[in-house]
Amino acid sequence: MRNNKGILLLIVLASLFAGQLAGEFLSDYISIFGKTVNISILSGGAPWVLDLSFATLTFGLVININLGSIVFLILALAIYYRN
């Protein structure tokens, strides 16, 4: 099972999504879960725009991570590599 990269990617994405939801829910009760870090692949968070006169392509990626995402990611990876 460790050699299946597709399953690992699915587990990582699902755990980040579930952690984000849990962090948002818990932020009302525990303030540290409300802290979010934005990681932008592009400088300044502005997307790259490529205008080809007949089509406009926009590229950008921003990742929002909170404490819930980190906790869920660590748990998911521990369970994945334990099996």
C-alpha positions as semicolon CSV with decimal commas, in nm:
position;residue;x (nm);y (nm);z (nm)
1;M;0,000;0,000;0,000
2;R;0,290;0,239;0,058
3;N;0,382;0,246;-0,310
4;N;0,041;0,378;-0,419
5;K;0,096;0,753;-0,462
6;G;-0,263;0,817;-0,572
7;I;-0,405;0,685;-0,244
8;L;-0,152;0,892;-0,048
9;L;-0,249;1,208;-0,238
10;L;-0,618;1,138;-0,177
11;I;-0,556;1,083;0,195
12;V;-0,355;1,406;0,223
13;L;-0,620;1,614;0,044
14;A;-0,906;1,460;0,241
15;S;-0,728;1,514;0,572
16;L;-0,650;1,877;0,488
17;F;-1,013;1,936;0,394
18;A;-1,148;1,766;0,708
19;G;-0,892;1,950;0,923
20;Q;-0,992;2,283;0,774
21;L;-1,357;2,215;0,858
22;A;-1,270;2,100;1,211
23;G;-1,048;2,404;1,263
24;E;-1,322;2,641;1,150
25;F;-1,573;2,472;1,383
26;L;-1,336;2,470;1,682
27;S;-1,223;2,830;1,630
28;D;-1,539;2,949;1,807
29;Y;-1,439;2,758;2,121
30;I;-1,057;2,752;2,109
31;S;-0,904;3,066;1,961
32;I;-0,580;2,906;1,841
33;F;-0,774;2,703;1,583
34;G;-0,882;3,030;1,422
35;K;-0,529;3,122;1,319
36;T;-0,485;3,060;0,946
37;V;-0,166;3,076;0,742
38;N;-0,200;3,155;0,371
39;I;0,069;3,003;0,152
40;S;0,075;3,155;-0,195
41;I;0,270;2,991;-0,473
42;L;0,292;3,320;-0,660
43;S;0,445;3,641;-0,528
44;G;0,206;3,858;-0,333
45;G;-0,088;3,627;-0,385
46;A;-0,169;3,778;-0,724
47;P;-0,233;3,523;-1,000
48;W;-0,039;3,511;-1,325
49;V;-0,249;3,626;-1,619
50;L;-0,165;3,525;-1,975
51;D;-0,371;3,721;-2,229
52;L;-0,356;3,562;-2,575
53;S;-0,617;3,801;-2,726
54;F;-0,851;3,508;-2,801
55;A;-0,828;3,354;-2,453
56;T;-0,712;3,463;-2,110
57;L;-0,545;3,210;-1,883
58;T;-0,514;3,275;-1,511
59;F;-0,277;3,070;-1,293
60;G;-0,260;3,085;-0,916
61;L;-0,265;2,875;-0,602
62;V;-0,327;2,978;-0,241
63;I;-0,325;2,719;0,037
64;N;-0,495;2,802;0,368
65;I;-0,367;2,597;0,661
66;N;-0,487;2,608;1,021
67;L;-0,409;2,399;1,327
68;G;-0,690;2,155;1,253
69;S;-0,541;2,084;0,909
70;I;-0,201;2,012;1,059
71;V;-0,344;1,781;1,326
72;F;-0,557;1,588;1,075
73;L;-0,265;1,563;0,832
74;I;-0,034;1,418;1,098
75;L;-0,301;1,168;1,207
76;A;-0,375;1,063;0,849
77;L;-0,008;1,012;0,764
78;A;0,050;0,818;1,086
79;I;-0,240;0,585;1,004
80;Y;-0,127;0,549;0,640
81;Y;0,231;0,458;0,724
82;R;0,129;0,235;1,016
83;N;-0,049;-0,006;0,778
